[in-house]
Amino acid sequence: MVRKLVGTFMTAALCLHGGGAVAAAEYKIVTANEKGTYFAIGVDLAKYVAPDATITLEVLPTAGSAANVKHLRYDPGVKFAIVQADVYQAFLDRAAGGSKEASAIIRPLRVILPLYNTEIHYIVRADSPLNYLHDIRNAKINGGLLGSGAALITHTLYRMMFDAPIPEANDSFLSNEEALVKLIGDKTVDVVVVAAGQPAPLIANMKPEAQKFIKLLKFDPEHPSSKLPLTVYSYSTVLASSYPNLLREDFTTISVGAFLVTYDYNLDNTVNHLTRFARSLCQNFSTLQAQGHPKWREVNLDLLSAHDERDPRLRRQGQAESACEARKKMLCGGKNPGILQLIFRNLQDLTGREGRLAAAANPPATTTAAPTARQQINMGSVLVLVVMPDPAER
């Protein structure tokens, strides 16, 4: 149905009808540690989305986001990856800076959907004098496995906050489990950084006795050292309800976005299955939010509402109700439809028999186009898929 996926960000599911039966495909998704949220999100996709797309999806634990980018680029059978936003951006920045290796890795990758913010948990001993992230300058810090998203954000944040790298003597790259043992045991680690969306299983599964041994550091957005980090990252509230055995009240921490990523495939069979996957993601989104990991409730398919005044390309004055309803129908419906940021000027361009605009993200100024069969529109940072109707719809 679609020749290939194009552009840098793909932020929508294809909610179209039709398509003949296809043979089931065996694909893989790379995530992170089995006890982390990325792995849980992968399990949900395999359970609630892949079957309706005639895909058997194997969920693989990995070292984390940086490794996932390479797994998706080079490993057979890996068709999806969950990648920390700053890791993805780091590859883009390196490629833009002239790195041929980074360019070869990141150029064919495509973001299917921005997921949610991943909270960064800074764990210290219960009797530690440290209480905030800006207190960790002289602490011995474990940022997670080398190449993991947690390791990247640990070192990036430290450099941003203190204008210097973590001293080698204070730096370690152990697994979370190993680091926690050292934190409490021989105390050769002072801070363990766990990057996982709340409730992070590793922390949520701790027994009430854990309060005697560990606590979580807070992030102070108003502290001078927080100014630079907040140009890249955001802050989030960790809910006491996420960790009832450990917390008595909510607190603020730093967070980073996560992306569901695929590859710029052009084989018809692969593209067909990915199209079905995107459609199934849209159709089963309410199930993911109701029965999947709690983080699905933070995922929003609606970039901009059909009425959102932030989109200057859509005229609001005198806009026909039929036009709004047509957008709602195509954008998966719901209370706030707007998966797409529309770039077509006319309603006929959007819903006519000639073709349908199926996905777009971050489009530039208003652009018009006359869709043709299997048309691809690639405008730098914008992704547009124009999907032709099935013969039965003509």
Rosetta blueprint (number, residue, H / E / L):
1 M L
2 V L
3 R L
4 K L
5 L L
6 V L
7 G L
8 T L
9 F E
10 M L
11 T L
12 A L
13 A L
14 L L
15 C L
16 L L
17 H L
18 G L
19 G L
20 G L
21 A L
22 V L
23 A L
24 A L
25 A E
26 E E
27 Y E
28 K E
29 I E
30 V E
31 T L
32 A L
33 N L
34 E L
35 K L
36 G L
37 T H
38 Y H
39 F H
40 A H
41 I H
42 G H
43 V H
44 D H
45 L H
46 A H
47 K H
48 Y H
49 V H
50 A L
51 P H
52 D H
53 A H
54 T L
55 I E
56 T E
57 L E
58 E E
59 V E
60 L E
61 P L
62 T L
63 A L
64 G L
65 S H
66 A H
67 A H
68 N H
69 V H
70 K H
71 H H
72 L H
73 R H
74 Y H
75 D L
76 P L
77 G L
78 V E
79 K E
80 F E
81 A E
82 I E
83 V E
84 Q E
85 A H
86 D H
87 V H
88 Y H
89 Q H
90 A H
91 F H
92 L H
93 D H
94 R H
95 A H
96 A H
97 G L
98 G L
99 S L
100 K H
101 E H
102 A H
103 S H
104 A H
105 I H
106 I H
107 R L
108 P L
109 L E
110 R E
111 V E
112 I E
113 L E
114 P E
115 L E
116 Y E
117 N E
118 T E
119 E E
120 I E
121 H E
122 Y E
123 I E
124 V E
125 R E
126 A L
127 D L
128 S L
129 P L
130 L L
131 N L
132 Y E
133 L H
134 H H
135 D H
136 I L
137 R L
138 N L
139 A L
140 K L
141 I E
142 N E
143 G L
144 G L
145 L L
146 L L
147 G L
148 S L
149 G H
150 A H
151 A H
152 L H
153 I H
154 T H
155 H H
156 T H
157 L H
158 Y H
159 R H
160 M H
161 M H
162 F H
163 D L
164 A L
165 P L
166 I L
167 P L
168 E H
169 A H
170 N H
171 D E
172 S E
173 F L
174 L L
175 S L
176 N H
177 E H
178 E H
179 A H
180 L H
181 V H
182 K H
183 L H
184 I H
185 G L
186 D L
187 K L
188 T L
189 V L
190 D L
191 V E
192 V E
193 V E
194 V E
195 A E
196 A L
197 G L
198 Q L
199 P L
200 A L
201 P H
202 L H
203 I H
204 A H
205 N L
206 M L
207 K L
208 P H
209 E H
210 A H
211 Q H
212 K H
213 F L
214 I E
215 K E
216 L E
217 L L
218 K E
219 F L
220 D L
221 P L
222 E L
223 H L
224 P H
225 S H
226 S H
227 K L
228 L L
229 P H
230 L H
231 T H
232 V L
233 Y L
234 S E
235 Y E
236 S E
237 T E
238 V E
239 L L
240 A H
241 S H
242 S H
243 Y L
244 P L
245 N L
246 L L
247 L L
248 R L
249 E L
250 D L
251 F E
252 T E
253 T E
254 I E
255 S E
256 V E
257 G E
258 A E
259 F E
260 L E
261 V E
262 T E
263 Y E
264 D L
265 Y L
266 N L
267 L L
268 D H
269 N H
270 T H
271 V H
272 N H
273 H H
274 L H
275 T H
276 R H
277 F H
278 A H
279 R H
280 S H
281 L H
282 C H
283 Q H
284 N L
285 F H
286 S H
287 T H
288 L H
289 Q H
290 A H
291 Q H
292 G L
293 H L
294 P H
295 K H
296 W H
297 R H
298 E H
299 V L
300 N L
301 L L
302 D L
303 L L
304 L L
305 S L
306 A L
307 H L
308 D L
309 E L
310 R L
311 D L
312 P L
313 R L
314 L L
315 R L
316 R L
317 Q L
318 G L
319 Q L
320 A L
321 E H
322 S H
323 A H
324 C H
325 E H
326 A H
327 R H
328 K H
329 K H
330 M H
331 L L
332 C L
333 G L
334 G L
335 K L
336 N L
337 P L
338 G L
339 I L
340 L L
341 Q L
342 L L
343 I L
344 F L
345 R L
346 N L
347 L H
348 Q H
349 D H
350 L H
351 T H
352 G L
353 R L
354 E L
355 G L
356 R E
357 L E
358 A E
359 A E
360 A E
361 A E
362 N L
363 P L
364 P L
365 A L
366 T L
367 T L
368 T L
369 A L
370 A L
371 P L
372 T L
373 A L
374 R L
375 Q L
376 Q E
377 I E
378 N E
379 M E
380 G L
381 S L
382 V E
383 L E
384 V E
385 L E
386 V E
387 V E
388 M L
389 P L
390 D L
391 P H
392 A H
393 E H
394 R L
